[in-house]
Amino acid sequence: MSFGLDPYLKKEKPAKKKDSEAKEESKTEILEPTLSGARDWRAILEETVKSMVLYPHLLDYTRTKIFPKRPTITEEELAIQLRVPLGVAIILLDKLQRETQETK
């Protein structure tokens, strides 16, 4: 019984490429992926961090406990203190700094 798999089971193996063709393929440039539209890495990072379940809690904790005592804390220090990745700390501090600028 083949269960209708005959076309898939009888595939021919691709022919081996000559050395010159293999060398030519290895010389082709690898293009870096580009983002479509005007979105940049920071917008993507912000969207990703804000989708985290702990984001509101981390933001509130940073706003009430850490930021009042150390308003000039760096992203690296915040990441270490909260035990979160640096990207999360960057977005948290950015949000809090924007809030303080809006209230002034």
N, C-alpha and C positions, 0 to 999 in steps of 0.2 A: 504494500500500500504506500502511496506517495502523498496522500492528503493534499494534492494540488501543489506540492512544493517543487515539482520537477524543474520549472524554469529557474528556480533559485539554486537548486542543487547542482545543476549542470553548467554553472557559469565557467567561462573560460578564464584562465589566469592571464593577466596582462603580460604582454611580451616584455622581456627584460630590455632595459634601455642600454644603449651603447655608452661607453665611458665619456665620449664627447658630449652627449646629450645630458648626462648626469652632471658633468662639470658646468655646463651652460645653465642648468637649473639652479645650481648652488650659487651662481653669480648674480641671480636676480635680486633686486633690492627688496627688503622687507619694509613695507610701509607701516607706519604707526597708525593705529586706529584713531579716527577723529570723531569728535562728538557732533551730532547733527544739531543745527540751530545755534542759538546763542548761549546754550547752557554750558557752564564751566564746571570744573571740579569742585569748587566751593559750594555751588548750588546743589550739586549731587550729594556732597558730603552732608550738607545741612538737611536735605530731605531724608537721607538715611538715618542720621542721628535722631531727628524728630520723630521718626517712626518707631524708635525703640520704646519698649514698655516702660523702662526706668527713666526716660528723659524728663518727664514732669517732676519726678521725685528728686532727681539729681539737680535739676534747675532750682527747685524750691530750697533744697538743702544748701546749695551753693549761695543762693540769694540771701538766706536767713542766717546761716552759720559761718560761712567762710568769707564771703565778699565784704560784709561790714567790718570784719577784723583786718582783712588784708585786701584792700581794693586794688592794689598794684600787683597782685599775684600773677605769676606767669602761667602760660598754658602748661608747660612741663611740670611745674610745681602742683598745679591743680590736678593734672592727670595722675601724678604719684599719690597725692592725698586722697583722691576719690577712687583710686585703683581702676581707672578707665583708660581706654586708648587715647592717644594725643588728639585725634580728630574730634572726639567727643568733648574734650576739654576746650578745644579751640572754639567750637560752636557754642558751648555754654558761656564762655567768657565774652564772646562776641555779642550774644543776646543780652547779657547783663550790662555790658558797656553801652549798647544801644539804648537800653531802658534808662540808664542813668543820664545819658545825653538828652533824652526826650523830656525828662522831668526838670531839667535845668532851664 
